[in-house]
C-alpha cells in the first residue's frame, strides 16, 4: 500500500510545473473520458487506471472535471481522479477541489467545436447537450443501525426551494417497510408506504397525493 501511494505521489508531483490553471492528477480506475460532463455524452476514449492526466477545471459542483489524457481532451467523473493535496494523494471531492485551487469551468458549444470536429458524432451536439443545472439539494442526511436482527434506516433531504423529504425504512424477519413523506415549498405534502415480504413474495404499496387522493397496489414475484 505504501509503495502504491508513493508511486501516485511521484506521478502527480511530476506534473506540478503545468500552468496555474491546470493540475496534475492520476486516474484511480479504468474510466470513460466523455465529450461532456455527463454519462449521456459519447465516449472519447478510456483512461486506464493509474494514468497521469491533467485537470483543467470542474463544473460548479465539482462532480465532473475537464481533463487531458495524452492528446485526448474530455470529461470524467471527479471521483475517479486523485491529486496531491497537503502532501498526499486524495480523491477530487467537492471539499478538496476548491481548497486545492481547482477552477470552475463552463462547458459549452465552443468546447465541443474545439476538440471533437474529427469524431463521427460531432454533428449531434443537439442530441447530447443539455444545459448544466446546479444541484437543487442543499442538505442530505442519513443514518442506519441494526439491533437483534432488526435494521432501520432514515434519511432526510431539503431543497434550495424550501421543500423536504424524509424516509424511514425497517427490515426484520424477511419483511421490509419503507415510508416516505414529502413536503413542497408551499406546504403541500405527499406520502408513500411500501412493504415487501420475502415469505409470500409480495409487495404492497399505498400513496397519498398532495390533494388528498390515494392509490394502493399489490405485486407478487416468482423466485
C-alpha positions, 0 to 999 in steps of 0.5 A: 500500500505504501509503495502504491501511494508513493508511486501516485505521489511521484506521478502527480508531483511530476506534473506540478510545473503545468500552468496555474490553471491546470493540475496534475492528477492520476486516474484511480480506475479504468474510466470513460473520458466523455465529450461532456460532463455527463454519462449521456455524452459519447465516449472519447476514449478510456483512461486506464487506471493509474494514468497521469492526466491533467485537470483543467477545471470542474463544473460548479459542483465539482462532480465532473472535471475537464481533463487531458489524457495524452492528446485526448481532451474530455470529461470524467467523473471527479471521483475517479481522479486523485491529486496531491493535496497537503502532501498526499494523494486524495480523491477530487471531492467537492471539499478538496477541489476548491481548497486545492485551487481547482477552477470552475469551468463552463462547458459549452458549444465552443468546447465541443467545436474545439476538440471533437470536429474529427469524431463521427458524432460531432454533428449531434451536439443537439442530441447530447447537450443539455444545459448544466443545472446546479444541484437543487439539494442543499442538505442530505442526511442519513443514518442506519443501525441494526439491533437483534436482527432488526435494521432501520434506516432514515434519511432526510433531504431539503431543497434550495426551494424550501421543500423536504423529504424524509424516509424511514425504512425497517427490515426484520424477519424477511419483511421490509417497510419503507415510508416516505413523506414529502413536503413542497415549498408551499406546504403541500405534502405527499406520502408513500408506504411500501412493504415487501415480504420475502415469505409470500413474495409480495409487495404492497404499496399505498400513496397519498397525493398532495390533494388528498387522493390515494392509490394502493397496489399489490405485486407478487414475484416468482423466485 
